[in-house]
């Protein structure tokens, strides 16, 4: 009875302490991770990244922190207009993803964040490196979907990659031949559309997926389908500030498509 009372008192004391020491896998790390995830969901990316880095300082293989630190680093970098600032955060995204894949090479989420980090790096890479990285993006997306065929984010990124590969510039096609990048797959716009549709099927409330599908449909002159996609997007519930911005973009795109049709 005395031992039970002691345990209860100890637990009460631990809960009441506001500043627990951060121990790997302990209550302090759990609290930090929870706080980081709240910031992540609110798109407060700089603050979230700082929290994830604190978690990882004490538990370097905390998989959720590694993957989300990679995601927020990419999101931060994508907001900069200059390549130097972009590159700093894109490299951070890659470094976190690299650690995640090294720890769990067959799991879906580490492979997805690696594919996304590599796709970000493509924005600032030389032509040759960019073509090589696209091969690696495809490799990691294939690995992610082999692990989890219902990983919506991987289907979305795969659709974007397929669209890019189906519409390579003359310089990119020449480079792929010149540098003998034979692993570069041949894709079509139809395959890109199907992959993004799959992501919507798996995550029907994600506005980004609708927006990207509509953009591809517009580019391949599927105007009626594009309008339908945008109308479905505008029916979705808005939750985050990012949703509000995507909703605005969908409205603008819908107006542009309707003006072309009229």
C-alpha positions in Angstrom: 0.0 0.0 0.0 2.8 2.4 0.9 4.6 1.7 -2.4 1.4 2.4 -4.3 1.0 5.7 -2.5 4.7 6.6 -3.3 4.1 6.0 -7.0 1.0 8.1 -7.1 2.8 11.0 -5.3 5.8 10.7 -7.7 3.6 10.9 -10.7 1.7 13.9 -9.3 5.0 15.6 -8.7 6.3 14.9 -12.3 3.1 16.3 -13.8 3.3 19.5 -11.7 6.8 20.3 -12.7 6.8 22.8 -15.6 10.4 22.4 -16.7 11.3 18.8 -16.8 14.8 17.8 -18.0 14.7 16.7 -21.6 15.6 13.0 -21.7 15.7 10.8 -24.8 12.3 9.2 -25.1 11.2 10.8 -21.7 8.3 13.0 -20.8 10.3 16.1 -21.7 10.9 14.9 -25.3 7.2 13.9 -25.6 6.1 17.4 -24.6 8.5 19.1 -27.0 7.3 16.8 -29.8 3.7 17.6 -29.0 4.5 21.4 -29.1 6.4 21.0 -32.3 3.5 19.2 -34.0 1.1 21.9 -32.9 3.3 24.5 -34.5 3.7 22.3 -37.6 -0.1 22.1 -38.0 -0.3 25.9 -37.7 2.4 26.4 -40.4 4.6 28.2 -37.8 7.5 26.5 -39.4 10.5 28.3 -38.0 9.3 27.7 -34.4 8.4 24.1 -35.3 11.8 23.5 -36.7 13.5 24.8 -33.6 11.4 22.4 -31.4 12.1 19.4 -33.7 15.8 20.2 -33.5 15.6 20.3 -29.7 13.9 16.8 -29.7 16.6 15.5 -32.0 19.4 16.9 -29.9 18.4 14.5 -27.2 17.0 11.7 -29.3 18.7 11.7 -32.7 16.7 8.9 -34.1 13.2 10.2 -33.2 11.6 9.3 -36.6 8.6 11.7 -36.5 10.9 14.6 -35.6 13.4 13.7 -38.3 10.6 13.5 -41.0 8.8 16.6 -40.0 12.0 18.6 -39.5 12.7 17.8 -43.1 9.2 18.8 -44.2 9.3 22.2 -42.4 12.8 22.9 -43.7 11.6 22.4 -47.2 8.5 24.6 -46.6 10.7 27.4 -45.2 13.1 27.3 -48.1 10.3 27.3 -50.6 9.2 30.7 -49.4 12.4 32.4 -50.2 12.9 34.0 -53.7 16.7 33.8 -53.8 18.5 30.5 -54.5 21.0 31.1 -51.7 18.4 31.1 -48.9 16.5 28.4 -50.6 19.6 26.2 -50.8 20.3 26.6 -47.1 17.0 25.2 -46.0 16.7 22.6 -48.9 20.1 21.2 -47.7 18.7 21.0 -44.2 15.6 19.2 -45.5 17.9 16.7 -47.3 20.1 16.2 -44.2 17.1 15.3 -42.0 15.7 13.1 -44.7 19.0 11.3 -45.1 19.1 10.5 -41.4 15.5 9.2 -41.5 16.1 6.9 -44.5 19.4 5.6 -43.0 17.4 4.6 -39.8 14.4 3.2 -41.6 15.2 2.6 -45.3 12.1 0.6 -46.1 9.4 2.8 -44.5 7.1 5.0 -46.5 7.5 8.4 -44.7 11.3 8.5 -44.6 11.4 7.7 -48.4 8.7 10.3 -49.1 10.5 13.1 -47.2 13.7 12.1 -49.0 11.9 12.3 -52.4 10.5 15.7 -51.5 13.9 17.0 -50.3 15.5 15.9 -53.5 12.7 17.6 -55.5 13.4 20.8 -53.7 17.1 20.5 -54.4 16.3 20.2 -58.1 15.2 23.9 -58.0 18.8 25.1 -57.3 20.9 22.3 -58.9 22.8 22.4 -62.1 21.2 20.8 -65.2 23.1 17.5 -64.9 22.6 17.2 -61.1 18.9 18.0 -61.5 18.4 15.2 -64.0 20.2 12.7 -61.7 18.1 13.8 -58.7 14.9 13.2 -60.6 15.9 9.6 -61.0 16.5 9.5 -57.2 13.1 11.1 -56.5 11.4 8.4 -58.5 13.4 5.7 -56.7 12.3 6.9 -53.2 8.7 7.4 -54.3 8.6 3.9 -55.6 10.1 2.7 -52.2 7.5 4.7 -50.3 4.6 3.3 -52.2 5.9 -0.2 -52.0 5.8 0.2 -48.2 2.5 2.0 -48.2 0.4 1.9 -51.4 -2.0 4.4 -49.7 0.5 7.1 -48.9 -1.4 10.0 -50.4 1.5 12.5 -50.3 3.7 10.1 -52.3 1.1 9.7 -55.0 0.8 13.5 -55.2 4.5 14.0 -55.6 4.7 11.2 -58.0 2.1 12.9 -60.2 4.1 16.1 -60.1 7.2 14.2 -61.1 5.5 12.4 -63.9 4.2 15.7 -65.3 7.7 17.2 -65.1 9.2 14.2 -66.9 6.4 14.3 -69.6 7.2 17.9 -70.3 11.0 18.1 -70.1 12.6 21.1 -71.9 14.8 20.6 -74.9 17.9 21.3 -72.7 16.8 18.7 -70.2 16.2 16.1 -72.8 19.6 16.8 -74.4 21.3 16.7 -71.0 19.7 13.3 -70.2 21.2 11.9 -73.4 24.5 13.7 -73.1 25.1 12.5 -69.6 23.6 9.1 -70.3 21.0 9.2 -67.6 19.3 6.1 -68.8 17.3 5.4 -65.7 15.2 8.5 -66.3 11.7 7.1 -66.9 9.4 8.1 -69.8 6.1 9.4 -68.4 2.9 10.9 -69.9 0.5 13.7 -68.8 -2.2 11.1 -68.4 -0.1 9.1 -65.9 0.6 12.3 -64.0 -3.2 13.1 -63.8 -4.0 9.5 -62.6 -1.3 9.7 -59.9 -2.7 13.0 -58.5 -6.2 11.7 -58.7 -5.1 8.8 -56.6 -3.8 11.2 -54.0 -7.2 13.0 -53.9 -8.9 9.6 -53.6 -6.8 8.9 -50.5 -6.9 12.4 -49.0 -10.0 14.1 -50.3 -9.7 17.2 -48.1 -6.2 18.2 -49.3 -6.7 21.4 -51.3 -3.1 21.3 -52.7 -3.9 18.1 -54.5 -7.0 19.5 -56.2 -5.1 22.7 -57.2 -2.2 20.8 -58.7 -4.5 18.4 -60.6 -6.4 21.4 -62.0 -3.2 23.0 -63.2 -2.2 19.9 -65.0 -5.6 19.5 -66.5 -5.5 23.1 -67.7 -2.1 22.7 -69.3 -3.3 19.6 -71.3 -6.5 21.3 -72.4 -8.8 19.3 -70.2 -10.8 22.5 -69.5 -14.1 20.8 -68.4 -12.3 18.4 -66.1 -10.3 21.3 -64.7 -13.5 23.3 -63.8 -14.9 20.2 -62.1 -11.8 19.7 -60.1 -11.7 23.4 -59.0 -15.4 23.3 -58.0 -14.7 20.3 -55.9 -11.8 22.1 -54.3 -13.9 25.1 -53.4 -16.4 22.8 -51.7 -13.7 21.6 -49.2 -13.7 22.9 -45.6 -11.0 25.5 -44.9 -9.0 24.7 -41.8 -5.5 26.4 -42.0 -4.2 29.7 -43.3 -2.6 27.6 -46.0 -6.0 26.4 -47.0 -7.2 30.0 -47.3 -4.4 30.8 -49.7 -5.0 27.7 -51.8 -8.7 28.4 -51.9 -7.9 31.9 -53.3 -5.6 30.4 -55.9 -8.3 27.9 -56.9 -10.8 30.8 -57.4 -8.3 32.7 -59.5 -7.5 29.7 -61.6 -11.2 28.9 -62.1 -11.9 32.4 -63.2 -9.0 32.2 -65.7 -10.3 28.9 -67.1 -13.9 30.2 -67.3 -12.8 33.3 -69.2 -10.9 31.2 -71.7 -13.9 29.0 -72.3 -16.4 31.9 -72.7 
